[in-house]
């Protein structure tokens, strides 16, 4: 069994400069347990409070410097990304909708990390985790969300992330009686905001959810609130764009939601901290929001108590923590069928916000008392709709820096659109559990195309069908073998957008085997190819399929070329700038930088410092010791996980 180690941080580790979140270490030293074998990153926790924001933002043209760390969970072996290197509270969507845009190209965060105020040019901090931040799908190019409106840059904030379910790069934000639509651009200042609707009153509003069909559910606060359902498929000027229903009293915050299989809104009225009475509205004809009866009650909902539930597509199958017929645990239930206990574990949080009908995710809390399935306690799980299969995604190491973390420190998992990844928050690389960072765990790679065919005729023209779960796919890669499938080389020089490709380099009189994979915007690529197709090209150039085969695994075992031009230079402020030449490997995914203050570091997780994205050629190591030698190594990693030999540099 792997045993976590401990590092000593001399002197007081940190007196955090985030007002009410400030926490001082006790005594002259503090022991920080090393989780996930991240020894080097853990040893630098004491520097987080002194982050030079302005220097880093200016060096990256208004974006935050990418400080993603890509490592392997020591228990499951799955890939995990740490997205945050800052003493802050950082949350993604903690309620109903996915934190990713509908195409998986961007991810949205909520947090209180310091940011550059574009209007004043000054660094600002916020004590409450209420501002919105945007990043690319791989965690790079993170930035505070600003948008141009009325000739100035306007900031936006809300409790949830409200991505349009059909338009990539589009979010929504309520502000009193106004509803704003924000469309993302390429740079920090390219985002555009437009006022698309004005509500009848200025009471506070929260966008609770945006449905798979692109209907928005808006919850209104106040003693005489309205319920709003907005049809984002219609023009804002359409009289049926916003449907309104006046409710009969104060509503219970967060209780309103859509059914996934029906155009029905459910929720409850407020009674202190609990729900008193239920609300059930329908908008079946898209022209009115009105009460509806419950209909025939499912007999299998008797003797059931659900908490932290989430409905899955397509039929409102539900994963939940709670009890059924007096037994508590993690459950799965299909409409019209009895609930099935998936695991006998304590309470936690469930998510089923993706399009995947087969897998929901659950973060299990610590709990008290005896639970049979102890192997799942405090783990992040993927649970199959068969009610039997459970896979451990990773151990999130939440609330690992003490016990006074509060309810919001329980990980609230969040699925990406295809359920390939799970977002969660943790304090594993923070000095205290009052602070949290964002993490993404990879559950599986994107599915490859399900079919591959070749058109009979002149030239090799391939066609394929994408898997139903391909919402996050950026493009496809075409591979070709000239030795009957023993080895493959990529013939597409970039991700192919669409579902066809013509191989103009195929020669007459030769036989080829072709296969295709999918790549997400996150740069994750399928780890198995589509079914293969063998193509014979005759002397006239006519192509014909002669055989098909199963998908291929392990076709790429060649590591990228060694990184060249790697240097390390310490400036007058004590920060160390690392730079290197761009690696020309076509399938490069990211770099790994390793560090040590004692000797040349191994390319091992214990020495991992940061994982810069494929298109970066520099990194400012602001967490390095202010004096003394620091040794570095850098490697390049391709889309199939092959790692190059390390290049070295040091400062004395």
C-alpha positions as CSV (number, residue, x, y, z in Angstrom):
1,X,0.0,0.0,0.0
2,X,1.3,3.5,-0.8
3,X,2.1,5.6,2.2
4,X,1.9,9.3,2.0
5,X,5.1,11.1,3.1
6,X,5.6,14.3,5.1
7,X,7.6,17.4,4.2
8,X,8.9,20.1,6.7
9,X,8.3,23.7,5.8
10,X,10.6,25.7,7.9
11,X,9.4,28.8,9.8
12,X,5.7,29.7,9.5
13,X,4.4,28.3,6.3
14,X,2.0,31.0,5.3
15,X,0.0,33.9,6.7
16,X,-2.5,34.1,3.9
17,X,-3.4,37.5,2.6
18,X,-7.0,36.7,1.7
19,X,-8.7,38.5,4.6
20,X,-11.3,36.3,6.2
21,X,-9.7,33.2,4.8
22,X,-6.4,34.0,6.5
23,X,-4.9,31.2,8.5
24,X,-1.5,31.1,10.2
25,X,0.5,28.0,10.9
26,X,0.9,27.0,14.5
27,X,4.4,26.9,16.1
28,X,7.6,27.4,14.2
29,X,7.1,24.6,11.8
30,X,4.2,22.9,10.1
31,X,4.1,19.4,8.7
32,X,2.3,19.0,5.4
33,X,1.5,15.5,4.3
34,X,2.4,14.8,0.7
35,X,-0.5,13.5,-1.3
36,X,-0.2,11.8,-4.7
37,X,3.6,11.7,-4.4
38,X,3.7,15.4,-5.3
39,X,6.7,16.1,-3.0
40,X,8.1,19.1,-4.9
41,X,4.8,20.8,-5.3
42,X,3.9,20.3,-1.7
43,X,7.3,21.7,-0.5
44,X,6.4,25.0,-2.3
45,X,3.0,25.5,-0.6
46,X,4.5,28.2,1.6
47,X,5.2,30.4,-1.3
48,X,1.6,30.5,-2.6
49,X,0.7,33.6,-0.5
50,X,3.4,35.7,-2.3
51,X,2.3,35.1,-5.9
52,X,3.5,37.9,-8.2
53,X,0.2,38.3,-10.1
54,X,1.0,41.3,-12.2
55,X,4.3,40.0,-13.4
56,X,2.8,36.7,-14.4
57,X,-0.3,38.3,-16.1
58,X,1.8,40.8,-18.0
59,X,4.2,38.1,-19.2
60,X,1.2,36.2,-20.7
61,X,-0.6,39.0,-22.5
62,X,-3.4,39.3,-19.9
63,X,-3.9,35.5,-19.3
64,X,-2.8,33.8,-16.2
65,X,0.4,31.7,-16.6
66,X,-0.6,28.1,-17.1
67,X,0.3,26.2,-13.9
68,X,-1.4,22.9,-14.6
69,X,0.2,19.8,-13.0
70,X,-0.7,16.6,-14.8
71,X,0.0,13.5,-12.6
72,X,-1.2,10.0,-12.0
73,X,-3.5,9.1,-9.1
74,X,-1.4,6.7,-7.0
75,X,-4.3,4.3,-6.3
76,X,-6.2,4.1,-9.7
77,X,-3.4,5.1,-12.1
78,X,-5.8,7.6,-13.7
79,X,-4.6,10.9,-15.0
80,X,-5.4,14.0,-12.7
81,X,-4.8,17.7,-13.5
82,X,-4.3,20.3,-10.8
83,X,-5.4,23.6,-12.3
84,X,-4.6,26.0,-9.4
85,X,-1.4,27.2,-7.9
86,X,-2.7,30.0,-5.6
87,X,-3.9,30.5,-2.1
88,X,-7.6,30.9,-3.0
89,X,-11.0,29.3,-2.9
90,X,-11.7,27.9,-6.4
91,X,-14.9,26.2,-7.4
92,X,-16.4,25.1,-10.7
93,X,-20.2,24.6,-11.2
94,X,-21.5,23.1,-7.9
95,X,-25.0,22.5,-8.9
96,X,-26.8,21.2,-12.0
97,X,-25.1,22.0,-15.2
98,X,-21.6,20.9,-16.5
99,X,-18.7,23.3,-15.9
100,X,-17.7,22.8,-19.6
101,X,-19.1,24.5,-22.6
102,X,-21.4,22.4,-24.8
103,X,-18.5,21.5,-27.2
104,X,-16.0,20.9,-24.3
105,X,-13.7,23.7,-25.6
106,X,-13.8,25.9,-22.5
107,X,-14.4,25.4,-18.8
108,X,-15.7,28.0,-16.3
109,X,-14.7,28.5,-12.7
110,X,-16.0,30.5,-9.7
111,X,-13.4,31.7,-7.3
112,X,-11.7,34.5,-5.4
113,X,-8.3,34.4,-7.0
114,X,-6.7,37.7,-7.6
115,X,-7.2,39.3,-11.0
116,X,-6.2,42.2,-13.1
117,X,-9.0,44.9,-13.3
118,X,-8.9,45.8,-17.0
119,X,-10.6,49.2,-16.3
120,X,-8.1,50.3,-13.6
121,X,-5.0,48.3,-14.4
122,X,-4.8,47.2,-10.7
123,X,-4.8,43.8,-9.1
124,X,-7.9,43.1,-7.2
125,X,-8.9,40.4,-4.7
126,X,-12.3,39.3,-3.6
127,X,-13.0,37.6,-0.3
128,X,-16.1,35.6,-1.4
129,X,-15.8,33.0,-4.1
130,X,-18.1,34.8,-6.5
131,X,-16.2,35.9,-9.6
132,X,-16.1,33.9,-12.9
133,X,-13.0,32.7,-14.7
134,X,-12.6,31.0,-18.0
135,X,-10.0,28.6,-19.2
136,X,-9.3,26.4,-22.2
137,X,-10.3,22.7,-21.9
138,X,-6.7,21.7,-21.0
139,X,-6.6,24.3,-18.2
140,X,-4.5,26.8,-20.1
141,X,-5.2,30.4,-21.0
142,X,-7.1,31.0,-17.7
143,X,-8.5,34.5,-17.3
144,X,-11.0,36.6,-15.5
145,X,-14.3,36.9,-17.4
146,X,-14.7,40.3,-18.9
147,X,-16.9,41.3,-21.8
148,X,-17.3,44.4,-23.9
149,X,-20.7,46.2,-23.5
150,X,-21.7,49.8,-24.1
151,X,-18.1,50.8,-24.9
152,X,-16.5,49.4,-21.7
153,X,-15.3,46.2,-20.2
154,X,-18.0,44.7,-17.9
155,X,-17.3,42.0,-15.3
156,X,-19.7,39.2,-14.7
157,X,-20.3,37.0,-11.7
158,X,-22.8,34.4,-10.6
159,X,-23.1,31.4,-8.4
160,X,-23.3,28.9,-11.2
161,X,-21.8,28.4,-14.7
162,X,-24.5,28.9,-17.3
163,X,-23.3,27.6,-20.6
164,X,-25.7,27.5,-23.6
165,X,-26.5,23.9,-24.4
166,X,-26.2,24.3,-28.1
167,X,-24.0,27.4,-28.9
168,X,-20.3,26.9,-28.1
169,X,-18.6,29.6,-26.1
170,X,-21.9,31.3,-25.0
171,X,-22.8,31.9,-21.3
172,X,-25.6,33.8,-19.5
173,X,-25.7,36.0,-16.4
174,X,-28.6,37.6,-14.6
175,X,-28.2,41.0,-13.0
176,X,-31.2,42.2,-11.0
177,X,-33.8,42.7,-13.8
178,X,-31.4,42.1,-16.7
179,X,-30.3,38.9,-18.5
180,X,-27.0,39.1,-20.3
181,X,-25.5,36.8,-23.0
182,X,-21.7,36.6,-23.2
183,X,-19.9,35.3,-26.3
184,X,-16.3,34.3,-25.8
185,X,-13.5,35.6,-28.1
186,X,-9.9,34.6,-28.4
187,X,-8.2,37.2,-26.2
188,X,-9.0,38.5,-22.7
189,X,-10.8,41.6,-24.1
190,X,-12.5,40.0,-27.2
191,X,-15.6,38.7,-25.3
192,X,-18.9,40.4,-26.2
193,X,-21.9,41.0,-23.9
194,X,-25.4,41.8,-25.0
195,X,-28.5,42.5,-22.9
196,X,-31.1,40.1,-24.2
197,X,-34.0,40.4,-21.8
198,X,-35.4,42.6,-19.0
199,X,-37.4,40.9,-16.2
200,X,-40.5,42.6,-14.7
201,X,-38.8,43.3,-11.4
202,X,-35.3,43.7,-9.9
203,X,-35.4,40.9,-7.3
204,X,-32.2,38.8,-7.3
205,X,-32.2,35.9,-9.7
206,X,-30.2,32.7,-10.2
207,X,-30.0,30.6,-13.3
208,X,-30.6,27.2,-11.8
209,X,-30.2,25.1,-14.9
210,X,-30.1,25.1,-18.7
211,X,-31.7,21.9,-20.1
212,X,-30.5,19.6,-22.8
213,X,-33.1,21.2,-25.1
214,X,-31.7,24.7,-24.3
215,X,-34.4,25.9,-21.9
216,X,-33.2,28.1,-19.1
217,X,-34.7,27.9,-15.6
218,X,-34.4,31.1,-13.6
219,X,-35.1,31.1,-9.8
220,X,-36.2,34.4,-8.3
221,X,-35.8,35.5,-4.7
222,X,-38.2,37.5,-2.7
223,X,-41.6,37.1,-0.9
224,X,-43.6,37.0,-4.1
225,X,-41.3,35.5,-6.7
226,X,-41.8,34.4,-10.2
227,X,-40.6,31.3,-12.0
228,X,-39.1,31.9,-15.4
229,X,-38.4,29.4,-18.2
230,X,-36.6,31.0,-21.1
231,X,-36.5,29.3,-24.5
232,X,-32.9,30.0,-25.8
233,X,-33.8,28.5,-29.1
234,X,-36.1,31.6,-29.8
235,X,-35.2,35.1,-30.6
236,X,-35.3,37.4,-27.5
237,X,-37.9,39.5,-29.3
238,X,-40.2,36.5,-29.6
239,X,-43.2,36.8,-27.3
240,X,-42.7,33.2,-26.1
241,X,-39.0,33.7,-25.4
242,X,-39.7,34.0,-21.6
243,X,-42.5,32.1,-19.9
244,X,-43.5,33.4,-16.5
245,X,-45.5,31.9,-13.6
246,X,-46.1,33.7,-10.3
247,X,-45.4,31.4,-7.4
248,X,-47.3,31.3,-4.1
249,X,-44.6,32.3,-1.7
250,X,-40.9,32.3,-1.0
251,X,-39.1,29.4,-2.7
252,X,-36.5,27.1,-1.2
253,X,-33.1,28.1,-2.8
254,X,-31.7,25.5,-5.1
255,X,-34.7,23.2,-5.1
256,X,-36.0,24.0,-8.6
257,X,-34.9,21.8,-11.5
258,X,-35.9,20.4,-14.9
259,X,-36.9,16.9,-15.5
260,X,-34.6,15.6,-18.3
261,X,-37.2,13.5,-20.0
262,X,-40.2,15.9,-19.8
263,X,-40.8,19.7,-20.0
264,X,-41.5,19.9,-16.3
265,X,-40.1,22.1,-13.5
266,X,-40.1,20.8,-9.9
267,X,-39.3,22.7,-6.8
268,X,-40.5,23.6,-3.3
269,X,-41.5,26.5,-1.0
270,X,-39.3,27.8,1.8
271,X,-39.8,26.8,5.5
272,X,-36.7,27.9,7.4
273,X,-34.0,25.6,5.9
274,X,-36.4,23.0,4.6
275,X,-39.0,22.6,1.8
276,X,-42.7,23.1,2.6
277,X,-45.0,22.1,-0.2
278,X,-44.0,21.3,-3.8
279,X,-44.2,23.1,-7.1
280,X,-44.8,21.3,-10.4
281,X,-45.1,23.3,-13.6
282,X,-45.1,22.3,-17.3
283,X,-44.3,24.2,-20.5
284,X,-45.2,21.3,-22.9
285,X,-46.4,23.6,-25.7
286,X,-43.6,26.2,-25.2
287,X,-46.2,28.9,-25.0
288,X,-47.2,28.9,-21.3
289,X,-45.8,27.8,-17.9
290,X,-48.6,26.4,-15.9
291,X,-49.3,23.9,-13.0
292,X,-49.5,20.2,-13.8
293,X,-50.6,17.2,-11.9
294,X,-48.1,14.6,-10.8
295,X,-50.0,11.8,-12.6
296,X,-49.7,8.2,-11.6
297,X,-47.4,7.9,-8.7
298,X,-44.5,5.4,-9.0
299,X,-45.0,2.8,-6.3
300,X,-41.3,2.3,-6.1
301,X,-40.8,5.9,-4.8
302,X,-42.4,4.9,-1.4
303,X,-40.0,4.5,1.5
304,X,-37.3,6.4,-0.4
305,X,-35.3,9.3,0.8
306,X,-33.1,11.0,-1.8
307,X,-30.3,13.5,-1.1
308,X,-27.8,15.1,-3.5
309,X,-29.6,13.4,-6.4
310,X,-29.0,13.9,-10.1
311,X,-31.3,12.8,-13.0
312,X,-29.7,11.2,-16.0
313,X,-30.7,11.1,-19.6
314,X,-32.8,9.9,-21.3
315,X,-35.5,8.8,-18.9
316,X,-34.8,10.5,-15.6
317,X,-32.9,7.5,-14.2
318,X,-31.4,8.9,-11.0
319,X,-28.3,8.4,-8.9
320,X,-28.6,9.5,-5.3
321,X,-27.3,9.2,-1.8
322,X,-30.0,8.4,0.7
323,X,-32.1,5.4,1.8
324,X,-34.5,2.9,0.3
325,X,-36.7,0.6,2.5
326,X,-34.6,1.7,5.6
327,X,-31.1,1.0,4.2
328,X,-28.8,3.9,3.5
329,X,-26.1,4.2,0.9
330,X,-25.5,5.2,-2.8
331,X,-28.4,4.2,-5.0
332,X,-29.4,4.0,-8.7
333,X,-33.1,3.9,-9.7
334,X,-34.9,3.7,-13.1
335,X,-38.4,5.0,-13.5
336,X,-40.9,2.3,-12.5
337,X,-38.4,0.0,-10.9
338,X,-37.1,-0.4,-7.3
339,X,-34.0,1.5,-6.3
340,X,-30.8,-0.6,-6.3
341,X,-28.0,0.0,-3.8
342,X,-24.8,0.5,-5.7
343,X,-22.6,0.7,-2.6
344,X,-23.1,0.8,1.2
345,X,-21.2,4.0,1.9
346,X,-21.7,7.3,3.7
347,X,-23.3,10.5,2.3
348,X,-21.7,12.4,-0.6
349,X,-22.5,14.2,-3.9
350,X,-23.7,12.7,-7.2
351,X,-23.4,14.1,-10.7
352,X,-25.1,12.9,-13.9
353,X,-25.0,16.1,-15.9
354,X,-23.3,14.7,-19.0
355,X,-25.0,13.1,-22.1
356,X,-23.7,9.7,-21.1
357,X,-26.7,7.4,-20.0
358,X,-24.4,4.7,-18.7
359,X,-22.1,6.4,-16.1
360,X,-22.8,8.7,-13.3
361,X,-20.1,10.0,-10.9
362,X,-20.2,10.1,-7.1
363,X,-17.9,11.6,-4.5
364,X,-18.2,9.7,-1.2
365,X,-17.7,11.5,2.1
366,X,-16.0,10.3,5.2
367,X,-19.1,9.5,7.3
368,X,-19.3,7.9,10.7
369,X,-20.4,4.4,11.6
370,X,-19.9,1.0,9.9
371,X,-20.2,0.8,6.2
372,X,-19.6,-2.4,4.3
373,X,-17.9,-0.8,1.3
374,X,-15.0,0.9,3.0
375,X,-12.9,0.7,-0.1
376,X,-15.1,3.5,-1.6
377,X,-15.1,5.9,1.3
378,X,-13.6,9.3,0.4
379,X,-13.2,8.2,-3.2
380,X,-14.4,9.6,-6.5
381,X,-16.4,6.9,-8.2
382,X,-17.8,6.1,-11.6
383,X,-21.0,4.0,-11.3
384,X,-22.5,2.1,-14.2
385,X,-26.2,2.0,-15.0
386,X,-26.1,-1.8,-14.6
387,X,-26.2,-1.0,-10.8
388,X,-23.2,-3.3,-10.2
389,X,-20.1,-1.9,-11.8
390,X,-18.0,0.7,-9.9
391,X,-14.7,2.1,-11.0
392,X,-12.6,4.3,-8.7
393,X,-11.6,7.4,-10.6
394,X,-9.3,8.8,-8.0
395,X,-8.9,9.7,-4.4
396,X,-9.6,13.5,-4.2
397,X,-7.8,14.1,-0.9
398,X,-10.4,16.7,0.0
399,X,-10.2,18.4,3.4
400,X,-6.8,16.9,3.9
401,X,-5.4,19.9,5.8
402,X,-7.5,19.8,9.0
403,X,-11.1,19.2,9.9
404,X,-12.7,22.7,9.9
405,X,-13.6,22.7,6.2
406,X,-17.4,23.1,6.3
407,X,-20.0,21.6,4.1
408,X,-18.8,23.3,0.9
409,X,-15.4,21.4,1.2
410,X,-17.1,18.1,0.4
411,X,-16.1,17.5,-3.3
412,X,-19.0,18.2,-5.7
413,X,-18.1,16.3,-8.8
414,X,-19.0,17.6,-12.2
415,X,-19.0,15.6,-15.5
416,X,-17.8,16.9,-18.8
417,X,-20.3,16.6,-21.7
418,X,-19.1,13.2,-22.8
419,X,-18.3,12.0,-19.2
420,X,-14.6,11.6,-20.1
421,X,-13.5,13.8,-17.2
422,X,-14.6,14.8,-13.8
423,X,-14.1,18.1,-12.1
424,X,-13.7,18.3,-8.3
425,X,-12.1,20.6,-5.8
426,X,-9.6,19.7,-3.1
427,X,-7.1,21.3,-0.7
428,X,-4.4,18.7,-1.3
429,X,-1.9,21.4,-2.5
430,X,-3.1,24.1,-0.1
431,X,-1.8,24.9,3.4
432,X,-5.3,24.6,4.9
433,X,-8.7,23.2,4.0
434,X,-10.2,26.6,4.1
435,X,-8.6,27.0,0.7
436,X,-9.4,24.8,-2.3
437,X,-8.1,24.3,-5.8
438,X,-9.7,22.9,-9.0
439,X,-8.8,19.5,-10.3
440,X,-9.9,17.4,-13.3
441,X,-9.7,13.6,-13.2
442,X,-9.7,11.6,-16.5
443,X,-12.2,8.8,-16.4
444,X,-11.7,7.6,-19.9
445,X,-10.3,8.7,-23.3
446,X,-12.8,9.9,-26.0
447,X,-14.5,7.1,-28.0
448,X,-13.1,6.6,-31.5
449,X,-15.4,6.6,-34.6
450,X,-17.7,3.5,-34.6
451,X,-17.4,2.8,-38.4
452,X,-14.8,3.4,-41.0
453,X,-15.4,2.8,-44.8
454,X,-13.7,3.7,-48.1
455,X,-15.4,4.9,-51.2
456,X,-14.8,2.7,-54.2
457,X,-13.4,4.9,-57.0
458,X,-10.4,7.0,-57.8
459,X,-8.2,7.9,-54.8
460,X,-8.5,6.8,-51.2
461,X,-11.5,8.7,-49.7
462,X,-12.3,7.6,-46.2
463,X,-15.6,8.2,-44.3
464,X,-16.5,7.4,-40.7
465,X,-19.3,7.8,-38.2
466,X,-18.6,9.4,-34.8
467,X,-19.7,7.8,-31.6
468,X,-22.9,9.3,-30.1
469,X,-20.8,10.7,-27.2
470,X,-18.6,13.0,-29.3
471,X,-19.7,16.4,-28.1
472,X,-16.2,17.3,-26.9
473,X,-14.4,16.2,-30.1
474,X,-12.3,18.8,-31.8
475,X,-11.3,16.6,-34.7
476,X,-10.1,13.2,-35.9
477,X,-6.6,11.7,-36.7
478,X,-6.2,9.4,-39.6
479,X,-3.5,6.7,-39.3
480,X,-2.1,4.5,-42.1
481,X,-0.2,1.2,-42.1
482,X,1.9,0.0,-45.0
483,X,2.9,-3.3,-43.3
484,X,-0.5,-5.0,-42.9
485,X,-1.2,-3.3,-39.6
486,X,2.0,-3.9,-37.7
487,X,2.9,-0.2,-37.5
488,X,0.9,3.0,-38.1
489,X,1.8,6.5,-39.1
490,X,-0.5,9.5,-39.0
491,X,-1.2,10.9,-42.5
492,X,-3.4,13.8,-41.4
493,X,-1.3,16.8,-40.5
494,X,-3.9,18.3,-38.2
495,X,-7.2,17.2,-36.6
496,X,-9.7,16.6,-39.3
497,X,-12.9,18.5,-38.8
498,X,-15.8,16.5,-40.2
499,X,-16.2,12.8,-41.0
500,X,-14.2,12.2,-44.1
501,X,-10.7,12.5,-45.4
502,X,-8.9,12.0,-48.8
503,X,-5.4,10.5,-48.6
504,X,-3.7,12.2,-51.5
505,X,-0.4,10.5,-50.7
506,X,-1.6,7.0,-51.3
507,X,0.3,5.3,-54.2
508,X,-0.9,3.1,-57.0
509,X,-0.4,-0.6,-56.7
510,X,-0.2,-0.7,-52.9
511,X,-2.3,-2.0,-50.0
512,X,-2.9,0.1,-46.9
513,X,-4.6,-0.4,-43.5
514,X,-6.4,2.7,-42.1
515,X,-7.7,3.6,-38.7
516,X,-9.1,6.8,-37.1
517,X,-9.1,8.3,-33.6
518,X,-10.8,11.3,-32.0
519,X,-9.2,14.2,-30.2
520,X,-11.0,16.4,-27.6
521,X,-10.4,20.1,-27.2
522,X,-8.6,19.1,-24.0
523,X,-6.0,17.3,-26.3
524,X,-7.1,13.9,-25.0
525,X,-7.0,11.3,-27.8
526,X,-8.7,7.9,-28.1
527,X,-6.6,5.1,-26.8
528,X,-8.1,2.6,-29.2
529,X,-8.8,3.3,-32.9
530,X,-11.9,2.9,-35.0
531,X,-12.4,-0.5,-36.7
532,X,-9.7,-0.8,-39.4
533,X,-10.2,-1.0,-43.1
534,X,-7.8,-2.5,-45.6
535,X,-7.6,-0.7,-48.9
536,X,-6.1,-1.9,-52.2
537,X,-5.2,0.7,-54.7
538,X,-4.7,-0.7,-58.2
539,X,-2.4,0.7,-60.9
540,X,-5.0,3.0,-62.2
541,X,-5.5,4.6,-58.8
542,X,-8.8,3.0,-58.1
543,X,-9.3,2.2,-54.3
544,X,-11.4,-0.6,-53.0
545,X,-11.9,-2.0,-49.5
546,X,-10.8,-5.6,-49.2
547,X,-11.1,-6.3,-45.4
548,X,-12.1,-4.8,-42.1
549,X,-10.7,-5.4,-38.6
550,X,-11.1,-4.5,-35.0
551,X,-9.8,-1.3,-33.4
552,X,-6.0,-1.1,-32.6
553,X,-4.4,-0.3,-29.3
554,X,-0.8,0.6,-28.6
555,X,-0.1,1.7,-32.1
556,X,2.2,4.5,-31.0
557,X,5.0,3.7,-28.6
558,X,7.6,6.2,-29.9
559,X,8.4,9.1,-27.5
560,X,8.8,12.6,-28.7
561,X,12.2,14.1,-29.5
562,X,14.2,15.4,-26.6
563,X,13.5,19.1,-25.8
564,X,16.3,21.4,-27.0
565,X,17.5,24.8,-25.9
566,X,16.4,24.4,-22.2
567,X,17.7,27.2,-20.0
568,X,17.1,28.5,-16.5
569,X,17.9,32.1,-15.4
570,X,17.2,33.8,-12.1
571,X,16.2,37.5,-12.3
572,X,16.7,40.3,-9.8
573,X,13.4,39.4,-8.0
574,X,14.5,35.9,-7.3
575,X,12.1,34.3,-9.8
576,X,13.6,31.8,-12.2
577,X,12.6,31.9,-15.9
578,X,12.7,28.6,-17.8
579,X,12.7,28.6,-21.5
580,X,13.1,26.1,-24.3
581,X,12.7,25.7,-28.0
582,X,9.3,24.5,-29.4
583,X,9.2,20.7,-29.8
584,X,8.3,19.9,-33.4
585,X,6.7,16.5,-32.6
586,X,3.4,16.5,-34.4
587,X,1.4,14.8,-31.7
588,X,2.9,16.7,-28.8
589,X,0.4,17.2,-25.9
590,X,2.3,18.9,-23.1
591,X,5.7,19.2,-21.3
592,X,6.7,18.1,-17.8
593,X,9.1,20.2,-15.8
594,X,10.8,18.6,-12.8
595,X,12.7,20.4,-10.0
596,X,15.0,19.7,-7.1
597,X,17.1,21.9,-4.8
598,X,19.6,19.1,-4.1
599,X,20.5,17.4,-7.3
600,X,19.5,16.8,-10.9
601,X,15.9,15.6,-10.7
602,X,14.5,12.4,-12.0
603,X,11.6,12.4,-14.3
604,X,9.4,11.1,-11.5
605,X,6.1,12.3,-10.0
606,X,7.9,13.2,-6.7
607,X,9.8,15.9,-8.5
608,X,7.0,17.2,-10.8
609,X,6.7,21.0,-10.8
610,X,4.4,21.9,-13.7
611,X,3.1,20.6,-17.0
612,X,3.1,23.5,-19.5
613,X,0.8,23.1,-22.6
614,X,2.1,22.1,-26.0
615,X,2.2,25.6,-27.4
616,X,4.2,27.2,-24.5
617,X,8.0,27.6,-24.6
618,X,8.6,29.3,-21.2
619,X,7.6,29.3,-17.6
620,X,8.3,31.6,-14.7
621,X,9.1,29.6,-11.5
622,X,7.9,32.0,-8.9
623,X,7.7,29.3,-6.2
624,X,11.4,28.5,-6.4
625,X,13.7,29.2,-3.4
626,X,14.9,32.8,-3.4
627,X,18.6,31.7,-3.3
628,X,20.7,28.6,-3.6
629,X,20.9,26.1,-6.5
630,X,17.8,24.8,-8.2
631,X,18.1,21.9,-10.7
632,X,15.5,21.3,-13.5
633,X,14.6,18.7,-16.1
634,X,12.1,18.9,-18.9
635,X,10.4,16.2,-21.0
636,X,7.9,16.2,-23.8
637,X,4.7,14.0,-23.7
638,X,2.7,13.0,-26.7
639,X,-1.1,12.3,-27.1
640,X,-0.6,8.6,-26.3
641,X,1.5,9.3,-23.1
642,X,5.0,8.6,-24.5
643,X,7.6,10.7,-22.6
644,X,10.9,11.9,-24.1
645,X,14.2,11.6,-22.4
646,X,14.9,14.7,-20.1
647,X,16.9,17.8,-20.9
648,X,18.5,19.5,-17.9
649,X,19.3,23.1,-16.7
650,X,20.1,24.7,-13.4
651,X,20.7,27.9,-11.6
652,X,23.4,28.3,-8.9
